[in-house]
Amino acid sequence: MSASLAILTIGIVPMQEVLPLLTEYIDEDNISHHSLLGKLSREEVMAEYAPEAGEDTILTLLNDNQLAHVSRRKVERDL
């Protein structure tokens, strides 16, 4: 049985930089990447995950290559 790995991220991650580190131990065909916000536009992200006043936030990179503060509570809810 071969090892497999699923990577779950909030925003985007430069997988071309991460994969070489992982493929030393696991075959690339056995690595999958899933992003909660990676395929959403900034507008969609902010409509669903904008923090409310006083709420804890998470800083994440969106697919427009810009950082955004999103609601920690809402991200945890959807993970």
Backbone as a ProteinNet text record, in pm:
[ID]
protein_1_A
[PRIMARY]
MSASLAILTIGIVPMQEVLPLLTEYIDEDNISHHSLLGKLSREEVMAEYAPEAGEDTILTLLNDNQLAHVSRRKVERDL
[TERTIARY]
84.8	0	88.9	65.4	147.3	86	171.8	126.3	55.5	-40.9	-108.2	-119.9	-137.5	-142.5	-242.2	-331	-422	-381.8	-364.6	-328.4	-451.1	-494.6	-610.3	-561	-587.9	-546.2	-667.3	-649.5	-757.5	-757.4	-645.6	-631.9	-546	-472.1	-386.8	-247.7	-181.3	-45.5	31	153.7	232	277.2	192	219.6	349	387.2	511.1	631.9	616.9	724.9	716.1	597.5	576.3	599.8	556.5	565.7	706.1	810.7	944.2	982.9	935.4	964.9	892.1	772	689.8	721.4	758.9	779.2	905.9	985.2	1097.1	1045.1	923.5	867.9	742	667.3	540.6	534.7	491.3	476.4	375.6	408.3	322.5	179.7	162.3	28.3	-57.1	6.7	-64.5	-82.7	-57.4	-74.4	-188.2	-285.8	-395	-401.6	-441.3	-450.6	-592.9	-648.3	-783.5	-778	-838.3	-836.8	-979.5	-1007.1	-1140.8	-1176.8	-1085	-1115.1	-1043.6	-959	-870.9	-937.9	-1059	-1126.4	-1227.8	-1240.9	-1338.4	-1273.7	-1350.7	-1301.3	-1293.1	-1218.4	-1209.7	-1349.3	-1434.1	-1569.2	-1649.8	-1637.4	-1708.4	-1656.4	-1524.5	-1465	-1515.7	-1512.4	-1552.1	-1702	-1781.3	-1925.4	-1955.2	-1877.9	-1902.1	-1818.7	-1697.6	-1602.3	-1551	-1610	-1565.6	-1584.6	-1484.9	-1498.3	-1594	-1662.5	-1747.8	-1664.1	-1710.3	-1636	-1599.2	-1471.6	-1424.5	-1397.1	-1421.1	-1403.7	-1256.5	-1211	-1075.8	-1065.9	-949.4	-930.3	-812.2	-810.5	-699.3	-654.5	-524.2	-468.7	-438.1	-491.7	-471.8	-448.9	-385.7	-358.2	-470.6	-531.2	-640.5	-587.1	-674.6	-628.2	-592.7	-615.8	-567.5	-427.2	-365.5	-231.4	-222.2	-332.8	-337.5	-383	-332.8	-371.9	-507.5	-578	-708.1	-726.7	-791.6	-831.6	-970.9	-985.9	-1116	-1153.3	-1279.8	-1331.8	-1284.4	-1217.1	-1172.2	-1292.3	-1395.3	-1515.1	-1579.5	-1591.3	-1656	-1570.9	-1439.8	-1350.4	-1360.7	-1354.6	-1365.8	-1500	-1604.3	-1738	-1738.7	-1669.6	-1675.5	-1566.3	-1468.8	-1368.3	-1427.8
-118.1	0	123.8	214.8	335	446	534.5	647.1	748.8	817.4	925.9	1044.3	1161.5	1284.1	1379.6	1434.5	1540.3	1667.6	1773.7	1902.9	1991.9	2041.5	2130.1	2268.4	2367	2504	2596.1	2710.8	2809.2	2886.9	2948	3022.9	2944.9	3017.5	2950.3	2927.7	2827.6	2792.6	2762.6	2812.3	2781.5	2635.2	2546.9	2403.2	2365.3	2439.1	2408.1	2426.9	2505.2	2522.2	2419.2	2372.9	2278.2	2133.8	2100.2	1961.3	1901.4	1972.9	1911.2	1866.4	1936.1	1896.8	1768.9	1752.4	1636.8	1512.8	1532.9	1417.5	1339.3	1388.9	1308.9	1188.2	1199.3	1097.4	1029.4	1101.4	1049.6	1075.8	977.2	993.4	1104.9	1190.4	1305.2	1264.1	1147	1098.8	1071.9	1060	1031.6	1155.3	1272.2	1397.9	1475.9	1514.4	1597.8	1726.5	1833	1964	2014.9	2059.7	2113.8	2249	2350.1	2485.2	2532.8	2578.5	2627.5	2750.5	2845.1	2972.4	2990.7	2896.9	2914	2939.2	2890.4	2908.5	3021.7	3088.4	3197.3	3331.1	3421.5	3557	3629.7	3737.7	3818.9	3861.8	3900	3944.9	3832.6	3711.9	3597	3564.7	3569.7	3542.3	3642.1	3769.6	3871	3866.5	3826.2	3813.7	3702.1	3593.3	3477.5	3476.6	3533.9	3514.9	3644.2	3756.6	3882.4	3876.3	3921.7	3919.5	4027.9	3997.3	4096.1	4169	4283.2	4364.1	4280.8	4286.3	4216.8	4068.5	4016.9	3874.2	3842	3723.8	3678	3656.3	3690.7	3677.3	3587	3542.3	3466.2	3541.4	3559.1	3622.8	3513.5	3528.6	3425.1	3488.8	3414.1	3459.7	3413	3507.5	3474.7	3456.1	3411.4	3380.4	3502.8	3623.1	3744	3781.2	3689.5	3706.7	3821.9	3855.9	3958.7	3893.6	3946.8	3895.7	3950.7	3873.2	3917.2	3862	3940	3894.3	3835.1	3710.9	3644.6	3599.9	3573.7	3533.3	3393	3383.2	3251.7	3160.5	3213.2	3135.3	3078.3	3160.3	3115.7	3012.5	3030.3	2932.4	2799.3	2802.3	2678.5	2609.9	2688.2	2633.2	2552.7	2602.1	2540.1	2436.9	2429.6	2323.9	2197
0	0	0	-92.5	-99.4	-15.3	30.2	111.6	24.8	82.8	11.9	106.5	47.2	125	61.8	142.4	97.8	170.3	94.5	151	143.3	255.8	263.4	302	215.8	244.1	244.3	304.8	307.4	176.4	143.3	18.9	-78.9	-162.1	-259.9	-201.4	-254.9	-214.7	-342.7	-356	-476.4	-474.1	-524.4	-517.5	-589	-693.4	-763.5	-672.3	-565.4	-468.5	-356	-326.2	-216.7	-261.5	-381.6	-429.2	-423.5	-463.8	-457.1	-315.7	-216.2	-78.4	-40.2	-93.1	-57.5	-139.5	-265.6	-353.8	-320.4	-228.1	-178.5	-100.8	-49.2	39.6	-14.6	-98.9	-150.4	-300.2	-376.3	-520.5	-549.5	-645.3	-677.9	-713.2	-773	-807.6	-684.1	-569.6	-445	-357.7	-414.6	-341.4	-405.7	-325.1	-376.7	-295.2	-361.4	-296.8	-309.6	-198.6	-195.1	-125	-186	-131	-108	12.7	45.1	-38.3	-49.7	-115.5	-249.4	-287.1	-402.4	-535.8	-555.4	-684.9	-683.1	-570	-558.5	-590.8	-647.7	-671.1	-537.3	-533.4	-411.4	-366.6	-459.8	-425.7	-360.9	-416.2	-358.6	-218.7	-202.6	-71.2	31.5	-2.8	94.5	122.2	25.6	48.5	148.4	143.2	230.5	357.5	352.9	462.2	525.1	492.6	553	704.3	780	925.6	973.6	1082.4	1147.2	1251.5	1296.7	1393.9	1516.3	1553.9	1672.4	1654.8	1536.9	1511.2	1482.7	1525.9	1492.8	1342.4	1287.4	1143	1111.6	987.6	931.5	806.8	793.4	674.8	573	452.1	350.1	213.3	126.3	-9.8	-101.3	-172.5	-264.1	-405.5	-496.8	-632.4	-715.6	-661.2	-728.8	-679.7	-603.2	-545.6	-447.2	-386.2	-282.3	-151.7	-41.2	90	130.7	211.5	262.7	403.7	487.6	620.4	607.3	651.9	647.6	789	808.1	938.1	975.6	1087.5	1134.6	1160.7	1222.1	1255.2	1128.9	1025.1	901.7	827.8	830.5	768.5	842.1	974.9	1053.1	1029.3	1015.2	988.7	859	757.2	625.4	599.2	686.8	671.2	722.4
[MASK]
+++++++++++++++++++++++++++++++++++++++++++++++++++++++++++++++++++++++++++++++

